[in-house]
C-alpha cells in the first residue's frame, strides 16, 4: 500500500507541475508565474530528496525502515526528481511547429 501511495504522490506531483508548465508557458510568462512554478516544484523536489537522504515521507513521517524494506521508493523519488527538473515554464509557446 505504501508503494502505491508513493507512486500516486509522484504521479500527482508531476501531473500538477506539468499542468502548470503548459498553463503558464508562452510569451506572456511573468516572473510571478515562474516563481510560483519554482515553489511548487521545489516543494516536491525537497520532499523526494528528504525521502532519499533521511527516509522522511512528505516532511513529517520519519520511517527509514520502509525505505529499506521497499527500495523501489527511492526509484520513485529519483523519477520524481527528474520529472520535476523538466517541468518549468518557458517564454515561448509549447507544442508542434516551434522551430
N, C-alpha and C positions, 0 to 999 in steps of 0.2 A: 504494500500500500504506500509506503514511503517513497518507493521508486516511482510509482505512478504519479504521486503528488509532486515530486521534484520535476518530473517530465512536464507536467502541466504548468508548473511555475515557470520553467524555462520557455516553454512554448507560448504561454500567455504574455510573458515579458517581451519576448521577441516580436510577437504579433503587435503588441502595443507600440513598441519602438518603431517598427516598420510602418505602422499606420501613421504615426506622427511624421515619419520621414516623408512619405508620399503626400501627406496632407500639407506640410509646410514647405516642401521643395518648390522652387520656382524663382522667377526673377524678383518677386516681392518678398523674399526671405528677409526678415528683420532680425536684429540682434536678440530681441526678446524671445522670438520663436526658437532661435538656435540655442540660447541658454536654457530654455525650457526642455528641449530635447536632450541637452547635455545633463541636466539634472535627472531626468527620467532614466537615461542610460547609465548614469553614474550610480543611481540607487541600485539597479540590478547588477551592475558590474561589481560593485563593492560587496554585495551580498554573495555573489559567486566566489569572489576572492576570499572572503571570510570562511566560506564552506571549505574551500581547498586548503587554506592555511591552518585554520583552527577547529574546523568541524562545527561552526556556528550556522544554524539554519535561520535565515531571514532575520538576522540581527539579535534574536533573543533566546534561541533554543540551542544550548550547547550540548551536542551529542557526538563526540568524536568516535564513539563505538559504532554508530550507524555508518559512518564513512568507512570504517574498517570492515564492517560486515557487508556493505554494499558498495564496492569500489566503482560501480557504474555512476554513482552520484558525482564523483569527480569528473567523469567524462561528460556528464550533462552540464556541469558547471563550466567546463572548458568550451563546450559547444555554445553555451550562452555567452561567454566572453567574446568568442569570435563573431557570433551573430550581432551582438550589440556594438562591436567595433565598427561594423559597416552600416549602422543604422542612424547616420547623421544626415540631416537635410543638406542639400546643395542649392546654389543660387541659379540653377538652370532647370528647365522642365525635364522631368523624368519620362521615359517611355521610348517608343520606337522613333527612329528617324532623327535622333540627335547626333549630329556629326561634330 
